[in-house]
Amino acid sequence: MGLIIEPVVAEETSFDQIQLYQKGVRSLCEGGITKVPPKYILPEEERPDSGTWDFGTKYGSSEVDNLKLPVIDFAQLQGSNRSHALSSLAKACQDYGFFQLINHGIEAEVIRRMGDVSKRFFDLPFEERSKYMSKDMSSPVRYGTSYNQNNDKVFCWRDFLKLSCHPSLSEVLPHWPSSPVDLREAAVNFSENTKFLYLMLMEAIKESLGLDRETTESENNGEDDSTKFEDGSQLIVVNCYPSCPEPELTLGLLPHSDYGLLTILLQDEVKGLQIQHGGRWVTVEPLPNSFVVNVGDHLEIFSNGRYKSVVHRVLVNSSKSRISIASLHSLPFDRMIRPSPKLIDRANPKRYKDTDFSSFLEHIASREHKNKNFLESRKLIS
């Protein structure tokens, strides 16, 4: 597929600039830029907070701006100490909406290969990467830049590769990039392993909410399939945040919450992820051999607000590029997500409308996806 030129740009932007921006940040950097182009410069009030951010330095003025997330030991969730691990999981989902997952059981080689092939994909010539550019958000593969090239008034300092894993890997695999030659194999192994983690974590999360399998099935009489996650949607998003000549003027991703149930994120060693916690932005300290897991909007809806999706963003720096690989999970696209009936009573009335993935697509197709504006549109009670 050839390069797609989108019409939604500032009037003062020239046609040549439009073409350049649509090629993505990697192409800009390969051209040797020394300034951030105007299309990527945020309004002053939306730029990273005062202080310095660069590789090897602290963000802000003190150590307190760096955050060590709660740590959940996956092995304990599967063992005799499960009750204690469930309590820790519930507290992490309530108080942070994020946690680090250790002892997850995924072999180091699976992780290493996925990280390596991701870097090599973004090192391909633009002509090869651009074959996978598409406007279709339901395409089994999409290469692009920013968040949504159709709507973003200011572009994010990010290029991405999105790999859909449904309805089944066998159906979507022929559409995935054939270069690098080992990309498909590495991504399949990664997706299968993260899907297993997701299913195990969702069972634990249901139990932490008091929704064990038996009570859920007896309550719903087999009619409500909103708690059956096995055939759910999965999207692998490989993010590339190239080094930036003026990182104080832009962001890798604007503040947002994730739409699904859970996101399982593999970070490299370069800092960049920030979450809103305690009324301020804090940088998540990378923890070797772990995944960052966060609550999505759908889980906030399902838990009737007990577990909160959390606004987060990504900083960039002038020294090093950063790669992250996210596995986003939710129900199938045609399945409704709703608050669990067991979590609704007179003291805790239903707080959210029933919704599905098509509602989310309609939302982001019509406006910029910022903060928690999609979830706000689904609320019945503030």
Protein Blocks (a to p, Z undefined) as FASTA:
>chain_A
ZZdddfbdcfklcfklmmmmmnojklmmmnopabdcfklmccfklgcceddddehiaehj
bfklpccdddddfklmmmmklmmmmmmmmmmmmmnopacdehkopafklmmmmmmmmmmm
mmpcfklmmmmgcfblkbfbdcdehjblmlmmbacddddddddfbfbfklmmmmpcfbdf
klmmmmmmmmmmmmmmmmmmmmmmmmmnopafklmmmmnnomacklccklmccddddddd
dddfblmlpcfbdcdddfblbdcddddfbdhiacdeehiacdddddehiacddddfklmm
mnnomaccddddddddfkbccddddddddddfkbccdddfklgcfklccfbdcddfklmm
mmmmmpccehjlmmmmmpfbZZ
